Amino acid sequence: MNTPASTKRLGFFSRVLDHVDVATRYRLVSEQIIHAEAQGFDSAWVAQHHFNGEEGGLPSPLVFLAGLASRTSRIRLGTGVITLPMEDAVRVAEDTAVLDILLDGRLEVGVGTGGTPQAFLPFGLESADRGLVYGKHLALLREAWAGHELAGGNRLYPTAPHLRDRVWQATFSVGGGERAGLAGDGLMLSRTQPRPPEAPGAELWDLQNPIIDAYLAVLPDGRAPRILGSRSLFVADSRKEALHFAEIGLRRSVERFTASGFTIRGETTADLIKAFDVHVGTPEDVIASLQADTALARVTDLVFQVHSVDPPHEHILRSLELTAAHVAPALGWTPQTPALSERRFATKA
């Protein structure tokens, strides 16, 4: 099994799901990203979801990240992902080119094929066409960034050819890993993914190691691998506290998944933690859990999110502190910038 040799980077990911009104959601996630930067995190990523605020609270990630341009100075900001089939590719090229200038070169561009089938309809698309449209839009995005001639003799202004080296492709499949590798792009692995019917109890790494293998096998010579492993974790000062919030958050997720027609195996909190691929507990608990993940050991970018536990904001801040201070270093991360030593939130078990 081939494992890229590199210094790991640490990231924070949000689907913007705090259980408050939408304006407060945006404010709290902004504060979480600013806090992540203070703790030494290398990157922060926000997802794009349309129409369903329970699935994800942000339809316009580039607009949101623009609001952080003057409030952050070092941390890299990325989309995880832009659902590219639903977007006008030239418009995305223009917006990302401008945003990268505002961010002084700190933008990372994650792209994917899309979300729920119903979300495609208002954009005049059928979900079945997503793969074909995605390929066309991604090719046009690269052409526009490069400054190549577009329809009508037009060229993008400002051009951003360097952004072609900041593309990350999200995928659940071996074919998707191969596609990202052939293009020399970064590979984005999800925090969880559906198990095949023939292997309902498969571990997440059983599904993701073949994707990494396919990616590395076709990566062009001289192209450094970029493999982002997203994982769900919630770190607390005590196991009791961590399990308390896991019980609340994961039960809520079960209700939503069941209402959507999915079946969750098991009923205990431990069953749900396994079913949702979540790592919870003290730093020692979470380190032991994550060290068993053989796919995570191969990534270049460790990216953590608190979904689907979704604890209160103050506990997310504390989880970021414990992750940077204890969990990530045990997994191979070395901070490039000393973290602030101030403890933001004192929890009680």
Order of alpha helices (4+ residues) and beta strands (2+ residues): beta-alpha-beta-alpha-beta-alpha-beta-alpha-alpha-beta-alpha-beta-alpha-beta-alpha-alpha-beta-alpha-beta-alpha
